[in-house]
Structures are given as structure tokens and as C-alpha cells.
Amino acid sequence: MLLLHVSDTHLGASRPGRLRDREMDFYEVFDEVVEVAIRERVDAVVHAGDLFDSYRPNPQTYYYAYRSLRRLRDAGIPFLVVAGQHDQPKASALTPLRVLEEMELVRVLATDRPRTTVVNLRSGELGIAALPYVPPQLAGEVVKELRRPDAGRRVLVAHLLLKELGIPNAHLSVAELRASDYDYVALGDYHMRYSTTYGSTPVVYPGSTEALDVLESSDERYVALVDLSRREVSVGWVGLTRFRRWVVVEGVRGLQDLVKALDPARLRDLQKPPIVYVELASRSVPQVELRRISDYLDSLVRSCRALLYRVQVPSVAGGPAEVVAERVQPTQVPTLEQVVFRVVGDPELAKLVLSIIEGSEDPEFVKSAVGRLVEDPPLLAKLRSLVGRLDRQKG
């Protein structure tokens, strides 16, 4: 019996940046997961929660989920899923997992309370104890409802954080999960790959299929191939390739440091333009150098060598890092207003220039605007300074 263990696919997410390209990343890597399952001829795909990023997926998200899951169904591979917190409605509403189940694309193991079931797969029966996400303070009581399945092969599927991870708000320890009652423990909610054993039982997080923030960006992305055909369970890792990489550069003192660290040749070799995060060496990097860094990163985005970027200074006393420059919007043709404000610089003068341009077909309007300019010496001085600067740049 061969299972593919995946979790935290977060379909519909577009973090960071809320870009169309970023949203597509999550669908594309989910397609790859499906292809791995079909290629390896697994008996079932076991998803340990947070299939969706929101309990209210938009039509596009449903479409891409349907398209991928239909391929699995057509290949005769069941998709078994437990609800993570992102799959659970905030009030008395229907989880999107039930919609997919009604379409006969998935089998929902549990949505809000523990549930034990036995499923018939190609290679025989598999007993599954399923524990959906519950708040950490309730986990100790809720896990008592979990019953060990009556089957030759037993798997626990849960969406929770182990205390062994050493992070705040953990749910339960491996011992409290009674992991030794099972042949394999398939976990979700932790976005990095992690595995341990309890007795002879593998306890595994495959991690998310896409990094959702910079703290997750250092890891590769994986799914776990679980072989239950022998007495001793074996776990193999299948590396994914369609996720978008992050390039994190720390300790930058100026543009020269950044260019050296980014290595344009390396960027060209990546399958997709990366997400670039830059942390300055200190909070005292000169503004002129910061501007050079931003201009260079803008050029990478414009030339499609980077999807987006963020520049931040080190945090103070454990507080959040301060963002000093970023581009999180899709590259697009700038509006006339954006061009004028960028060239002119001064807001008051830019508004006047824009009004002259927009009213250029009305002679009386232009005459009035020019009259205002002549009657305002400080504004006229700014215009003369601008013209002089543009002449010098042209020369």
C-alpha cells in the first residue's frame, strides 16, 4: 500500500503581494502534486489540512481545484482530506471541502470533530483516525474522542502543531497523540518539512507546497511517499519543482553588496522570477544608496527577473522589521498621473502641470493655469528648477 502525504496547499492564496502570478503558483505546484501521485501509482493521496487558503474560495480557486482533482479521480486515486483552520467556516456555514465531496472529487475525513473510518483502497483496507484543526486549548480534551481504527493498517491524519516543534501555541505532544497506536502519523499545519519517530512510528510534516512568507522561504518543498506494504513503514521524499523560490539577502550596506549577492546569472537559471527580500546591514544606510537599491530592484521586476521585492531595516528590540521600499503590485503601464508625479517630484507643481496637460484643448483653461503660475513666484521657481534639471539630464 502506497500513500502520498501532502498538506497546506493553500489554494487561492496570493501572498505576498496579492498578484495573479503569485496565486497561480499555488495552483501550478498542486498540479505537480497530482502528477506525482499518478506517476507513482499511489493507492491514495492523504491531505492533512488547509487545502484552501480561505473557507470562501472564489470561482477561480474552485475551477483550478476541480481541474486537478478530476485528474486524480480519472486515474482512480482517492483524495482523502481533513479540515485545517483555513478550510473551516467561521460561523455555521458549509466548508468548501463538502462542495468537492458532493462533486465526488474528495473524501472528507473530518471537518470539526475527530472521526475514525476505514477506507477500501486498491491494496486493501486502511483505517484512518482523523483529527481536524481545533484551538490549542481544546486539543487535550478533543483528542480523547479519537478512536483507533479496527484495520490491519492504521494511519492518524491531523492538522495541529506538535509541542516537539518548540513553537508557541502548540497543541499536543507525540505521546499525547498516542502515535504508537498507528503505523504512520500524517500531520499538517507546520509549513516546513519535519519528521520524527515515536517508537517505530514515523511522525511526519511534509510542509506547505509553497512558502507563504519569508520565514518559510529557506526550505525546499516536498511531499512524502509512504510505503505501508512492509512491516516497517518507509518514508521517501519527493522534491517539488514548480514552486517559486525566494532570494533573501542580508547585511546589505549598498548597491554593490546587493548586486554581488543576487548574481544575475543565478536569477536567469531559476524556473520562475523569484521573490526578493533584502535586509539592510543597519538603519543608517544613506538615502541615496537606498534609492539606488530600489531603482536596481525595480529594474529586475521590469525585466521579469524578479516577481516582487521588499527592502527592510533590522528590527529594534525584537519588534517587527521596518519596510523601507517594496514593489508588490504587478508591473503595468503607468498612468499619466503617475508619470507626471514621478518626473516632477513636487506634488503642488505636479498637479498644476497635470491640469495644463489635461486641459490643453481649452485655451482659456491653459491661460488661467499659466496666469496662476506667473502670479506664484515660489511655484514658478520650482518650475524653472525642474526645467533646468531636465536640461542637464538631457545634456
Phi and psi in degrees as a GROMACS rama.xvg file:
@    title "Ramachandran Plot"
@    xaxis  label "Phi"
@    yaxis  label "Psi"
@TYPE xy
-123.637  126.181  LEU-2
-117.185  149.957  LEU-3
-109.797  118.477  LEU-4
-100.782  121.639  HIS-5
-135.834  157.51  VAL-6
-156.18  165.433  SER-7
52.0009  54.7675  ASP-8
-80.9071  -24.0234  THR-9
48.3235  50.6105  HIS-10
-61.2396  133.472  LEU-11
99.3986  -10.6102  GLY-12
-71.4705  154.628  ALA-13
-141.212  23.0271  SER-14
-81.7223  146.005  ARG-15
-83.554  159.136  PRO-16
102.421  -18.6397  GLY-17
51.3214  48.8001  ARG-18
-102.265  151.092  LEU-19
-60.2605  -43.6561  ARG-20
-60.3164  -38.4808  ASP-21
-67.641  -40.1764  ARG-22
-62.5245  -40.3301  GLU-23
-64.491  -28.8755  MET-24
-54.3694  -43.9014  ASP-25
-68.0134  -36.761  PHE-26
-69.2908  -41.5214  TYR-27
-66.0266  -40.4476  GLU-28
-73.4903  -28.978  VAL-29
-66.2813  -38.378  PHE-30
-56.8723  -40.5753  ASP-31
-65.1232  -39.1004  GLU-32
-57.8682  -45.1403  VAL-33
-61.2897  -41.8728  VAL-34
-64.1164  -38.4724  GLU-35
-61.4155  -44.8122  VAL-36
-60.5961  -43.2864  ALA-37
-69.2861  -42.3213  ILE-38
-63.2705  -40.3563  ARG-39
-83.7708  -5.22493  GLU-40
55.0848  49.2578  ARG-41
-72.6337  158.926  VAL-42
-78.1  -29.6725  ASP-43
-163.956  154.351  ALA-44
-101.016  128.071  VAL-45
-110.041  116.306  VAL-46
-105.849  122.817  HIS-47
-95.5287  31.2592  ALA-48
108.973  156.709  GLY-49
60.7431  52.9897  ASP-50
-61.841  -45.2274  LEU-51
-102.028  160.496  PHE-52
-88.2348  -20.037  ASP-53
-139.148  147.352  SER-54
-76.6096  -0.842925  TYR-55
-123.861  70.6244  ARG-56
-62.8359  145.835  PRO-57
-81.3806  169.237  ASN-58
-56.6605  -36.0609  PRO-59
-62.4691  -41.6058  GLN-60
-64.6356  -43.6097  THR-61
-59.4914  -40.5656  TYR-62
-60.808  -48.5695  TYR-63
-69.8637  -35.5876  TYR-64
-63.0207  -45.941  ALA-65
-60.4445  -45.2033  TYR-66
-60.245  -43.0421  ARG-67
-72.4743  -46.077  SER-68
-68.1254  -28.1938  LEU-69
-64.3586  -35.0132  ARG-70
-63.0899  -40.5991  ARG-71
-64.1072  -45.8732  LEU-72
-60.2784  -42.7435  ARG-73
-64.232  -27.5119  ASP-74
-85.8097  -0.702534  ALA-75
75.5259  27.1078  GLY-76
-109.985  113.4  ILE-77
-66.8231  147.035  PRO-78
-114.738  109.574  PHE-79
-105.467  125.224  LEU-80
-137.165  142.386  VAL-81
-110.624  151.933  VAL-82
-81.557  129.377  ALA-83
-93.1384  177.554  GLY-84
-63.9099  -27.8463  GLN-85
-75.8213  -18.5187  HIS-86
-89.1769  -9.9584  ASP-87
-96.7555  128.562  GLN-88
-65.1762  151.157  PRO-89
-80.6487  -16.3178  LYS-90
-133.602  -165.822  ALA-91
-75.9662  81.4506  SER-92
-136.052  176.202  ALA-93
-89.9894  130.055  LEU-94
-69.0784  142  THR-95
-61.1285  -19.9156  PRO-96
-62.1779  -33.5475  LEU-97
-68.0393  -32.0143  ARG-98
-63.3535  -45.1609  VAL-99
-66.4713  -33.7642  LEU-100
-67.8693  -39.7501  GLU-101
-62.763  -29.2298  GLU-102
-84.827  4.69723  MET-103
59.648  37.1285  GLU-104
-101.805  -26.4098  LEU-105
-138.32  163.61  VAL-106
-117.43  118.614  ARG-107
-84.9409  120.537  VAL-108
-79.5322  -39.8166  LEU-109
-168.313  146.009  ALA-110
-117.034  -38.7086  THR-111
-138.465  -18.8127  ASP-112
-131.576  157.043  ARG-113
-61.0405  150.118  PRO-114
-152.263  140.529  ARG-115
-115.78  136.61  THR-116
-149.709  163.164  THR-117
-121.871  126.928  VAL-118
-113.062  144.928  VAL-119
-96.5427  115.444  ASN-120
-110.068  175.366  LEU-121
-58.4116  -35.1006  ARG-122
-95.7639  7.34239  SER-123
128.224  -168.682  GLY-124
-81.3607  143.189  GLU-125
-129.039  120.933  LEU-126
-87.451  130.749  GLY-127
-126.911  126.037  ILE-128
-101.955  122.642  ALA-129
-115.85  130.383  ALA-130
-124.141  103.186  LEU-131
-72.216  174.258  PRO-132
-64.1658  135.373  TYR-133
-135.287  155.847  VAL-134
-58.0132  145.034  PRO-135
-53.6822  -35.9452  PRO-136
-70.0643  -15.887  GLN-137
-100.671  -10.7043  LEU-138
-60.0074  -40.2471  ALA-139
-59.7214  -38.4029  GLY-140
-80.0883  -41.0341  GLU-141
-65.279  -37.0013  VAL-142
-64.8494  -21.1798  VAL-143
-66.7431  -20.5559  LYS-144
-78.4832  -13.006  GLU-145
-73.842  129.081  LEU-146
-112.453  135.64  ARG-147
-67.3137  129.883  ARG-148
-69.9326  150.486  PRO-149
-94.7651  87.0673  ASP-150
-157.472  161.123  ALA-151
-66.5738  -38.5541  GLY-152
-115.477  131.899  ARG-153
-128.625  134.605  ARG-154
-130.57  138.937  VAL-155
-103.639  127.604  LEU-156
-118.015  122.631  VAL-157
-146.261  148.049  ALA-158
-113.598  97.443  HIS-159
-164.04  171.092  LEU-160
-108.781  125.102  LEU-161
-74.9606  144.283  LEU-162
-63.5859  -27.1406  LYS-163
-64.0574  -16.9459  GLU-164
-72.0871  -20.3703  LEU-165
71.3447  30.7893  GLY-166
-117.018  157.445  ILE-167
-63.0688  157.128  PRO-168
59.8597  33.9798  ASN-169
-71.8249  156.333  ALA-170
-88.9613  -64.5558  HIS-171
-144.947  160.47  LEU-172
-88.0993  168.144  SER-173
-61.099  -38.9827  VAL-174
-64.0667  -41.341  ALA-175
-67.0745  -24.3946  GLU-176
-76.8688  -11.5471  LEU-177
56.7532  50.0405  ARG-178
-60.2134  -28.7611  ALA-179
-68.4865  -9.18136  SER-180
-76.342  -6.30628  ASP-181
-126.87  161.296  TYR-182
-83.1066  -25.8769  ASP-183
-155.239  142.181  TYR-184
-117.522  113.979  VAL-185
-101.497  113.202  ALA-186
-113.775  155.523  LEU-187
-140.403  169.098  GLY-188
110.559  -31.5208  ASP-189
-91.2527  126.953  TYR-190
-90.5401  4.5219  HIS-191
-114.579  153.448  MET-192
-67.4138  134.376  ARG-193
-154.898  137.235  TYR-194
-146.521  148.591  SER-195
-149.305  -179.094  THR-196
-131.643  151.493  THR-197
-126.738  104.298  TYR-198
68.3283  -118.43  GLY-199
-106.612  6.91549  SER-200
-91.7791  119.924  THR-201
-69.0752  134.597  PRO-202
-121.571  115.309  VAL-203
-133.901  134.517  VAL-204
-109.396  120.803  TYR-205
-77.6637  -17.3944  PRO-206
86.7477  169.405  GLY-207
-72.1807  157.182  SER-208
-82.4873  -15.7899  THR-209
-139.426  142.032  GLU-210
-73.4144  130.432  ALA-211
-96.1592  -15.6321  LEU-212
-152.753  175.149  ASP-213
-65.4893  -26.4261  VAL-214
-67.5275  -20.691  LEU-215
-99.1945  1.56855  GLU-216
-79.6244  -13.6159  SER-217
-81.4293  -10.3741  SER-218
-96.9611  151.501  ASP-219
-73.8427  174.293  GLU-220
-117.296  140.857  ARG-221
-140.484  162.745  TYR-222
-126.058  156.159  VAL-223
-104.982  131.422  ALA-224
-101.334  114.192  LEU-225
-110.757  116.895  VAL-226
-100.705  110.807  ASP-227
-103.46  15.3252  LEU-228
-79.3955  -18.3665  SER-229
-112.073  169.805  ARG-230
-61.2816  -42.7175  ARG-231
-94.8648  117.353  GLU-232
-69.469  136.712  VAL-233
-116.576  145.055  SER-234
-123.621  122.61  VAL-235
-113.932  149.801  GLY-236
-105.281  131.292  TRP-237
-110.393  115.756  VAL-238
-77.5929  134.151  GLY-239
-88.1238  156.331  LEU-240
-124.365  -15.3858  THR-241
-94.0089  3.99654  ARG-242
-74.8544  159.361  PHE-243
-90.3407  131.107  ARG-244
-83.7512  155.232  ARG-245
-111.443  140.512  TRP-246
-114.858  114.889  VAL-247
-111.175  122.979  VAL-248
-120.457  121.086  VAL-249
-112.124  158.787  GLU-250
69.9227  33.362  GLY-251
-81.6721  124.461  VAL-252
-100.165  -19.79  ARG-253
-172.891  -178.531  GLY-254
-59.3924  -38.3682  LEU-255
-60.1012  -42.8823  GLN-256
-59.2075  -44.2093  ASP-257
-65.9863  -46.9607  LEU-258
-60.9201  -41.3053  VAL-259
-63.8192  -41.7182  LYS-260
-72.8034  -36.8767  ALA-261
-72.0349  -38.6089  LEU-262
58.0038  90.2045  ASP-263
-50.8226  -34.6467  PRO-264
-63.52  -38.1562  ALA-265
-65.1353  -39.9256  ARG-266
-63.1415  -38.4406  LEU-267
-66.7109  -26.7416  ARG-268
-79.4001  -14.1803  ASP-269
-74.4979  147.486  LEU-270
-65.9494  -35.4286  GLN-271
-129.88  151.226  LYS-272
-57.416  130.633  PRO-273
-80.9476  168.772  PRO-274
-90.4365  127.465  ILE-275
-111.055  124.515  VAL-276
-117.239  128.829  TYR-277
-121.631  127.6  VAL-278
-112.007  123.064  GLU-279
-70.9966  154.793  LEU-280
-66.0877  -31.419  ALA-281
-154.841  175.139  SER-282
-83.6154  -0.315184  ARG-283
-108.696  20.5125  SER-284
-63.4839  128.382  VAL-285
-57.0712  147.607  PRO-286
-60.3273  -37.2984  GLN-287
-63.6419  -36.2992  VAL-288
-72.84  -36.8487  GLU-289
-61.9167  -38.9489  LEU-290
-66.1891  -39.6393  ARG-291
-63.1545  -40.7637  ARG-292
-62.4442  -46.191  ILE-293
-63.0931  -42.4851  SER-294
-61.8976  -40.4636  ASP-295
-65.6592  -43.8975  TYR-296
-66.6164  -36.609  LEU-297
-59.4636  -39.6173  ASP-298
-65.3302  -33.7317  SER-299
-66.5111  -39.5465  LEU-300
-67.9577  -44.6085  VAL-301
-62.4936  -34.4596  ARG-302
-90.8374  9.37708  SER-303
62.0595  30.2465  CYS-304
-96.963  -6.26504  ARG-305
-147.523  145.183  ALA-306
-80.077  -45.6687  LEU-307
-160.001  168.03  LEU-308
-145.996  162.365  TYR-309
-144.49  135.377  ARG-310
-116.549  129.036  VAL-311
-138.627  158.378  GLN-312
-101.001  157.559  VAL-313
-57.9392  145.87  PRO-314
-70.8232  159.451  SER-315
-113.348  127.199  VAL-316
52.3656  42.5662  ALA-317
77.6321  3.79404  GLY-318
-77.4706  177.877  GLY-319
-68.4714  150.049  PRO-320
-68.7977  143.422  ALA-321
-92.2147  124.828  GLU-322
-83.1802  124.816  VAL-323
-109.948  -12.9303  VAL-324
-163.662  143.206  ALA-325
-164.585  157.858  GLU-326
-132.816  114.224  ARG-327
-123.26  7.0044  VAL-328
-101.977  149.348  GLN-329
-63.8042  145.985  PRO-330
-64.1087  129.947  THR-331
-152.366  165.64  GLN-332
-66.7474  124.346  VAL-333
-68.8601  151.195  PRO-334
-75.0477  164.938  THR-335
-58.3985  -42.471  LEU-336
-60.2912  -42.8983  GLU-337
-63.3187  -41.2934  GLN-338
-63.6678  -47.4501  VAL-339
-62.3794  -45.5548  VAL-340
-65.2845  -35.4887  PHE-341
-68.1724  -41.4679  ARG-342
-74.3594  -45.1969  VAL-343
-76.0536  -43.9325  VAL-344
87.6301  -52.7952  GLY-345
-79.5095  123.012  ASP-346
-60.4055  -43.6533  PRO-347
-64.4445  -45.9612  GLU-348
-67.0985  -37.3532  LEU-349
-62.3901  -40.6356  ALA-350
-64.0443  -39.1418  LYS-351
-66.5428  -45.8487  LEU-352
-60.6673  -42.4544  VAL-353
-63.4317  -40.2147  LEU-354
-65.3765  -36.5948  SER-355
-65.8401  -44.1959  ILE-356
-62.0256  -46.9569  ILE-357
-70.5128  -25.1624  GLU-358
-104.625  20.3603  GLY-359
-64.0694  -20.6082  SER-360
-85.674  -3.1671  GLU-361
-113.342  101.582  ASP-362
-56.9018  -38.6207  PRO-363
-65.8567  -37.8778  GLU-364
-64.9452  -43.8627  PHE-365
-64.6405  -41.3851  VAL-366
-60.2601  -42.0059  LYS-367
-65.4155  -42.1569  SER-368
-65.6432  -41.4602  ALA-369
-67.1909  -38.1339  VAL-370
-60.7277  -39.9465  GLY-371
-62.9462  -38.7472  ARG-372
-65.1108  -43.8646  LEU-373
-65.2145  -33.5452  VAL-374
-82.8828  -2.72639  GLU-375
-120.183  86.3826  ASP-376
-54.0697  -43.1466  PRO-377
-61.2923  -38.8773  PRO-378
-68.8906  -38.161  LEU-379
-64.5577  -37.8499  LEU-380
-64.2423  -37.8396  ALA-381
-63.8347  -39.67  LYS-382
-65.5193  -42.6396  LEU-383
-61.7508  -39.9861  ARG-384
-63.5878  -40.9173  SER-385
-62.8443  -45.8007  LEU-386
-61.2844  -42.6138  VAL-387
-61.3244  -40.2576  GLY-388
-66.041  -42.4884  ARG-389
-66.106  -35.4586  LEU-390
-64.895  -38.7773  ASP-391
-68.5483  -39.726  ARG-392
-64.6862  -37.0715  GLN-393
-68.0364  -39.0286  LYS-394
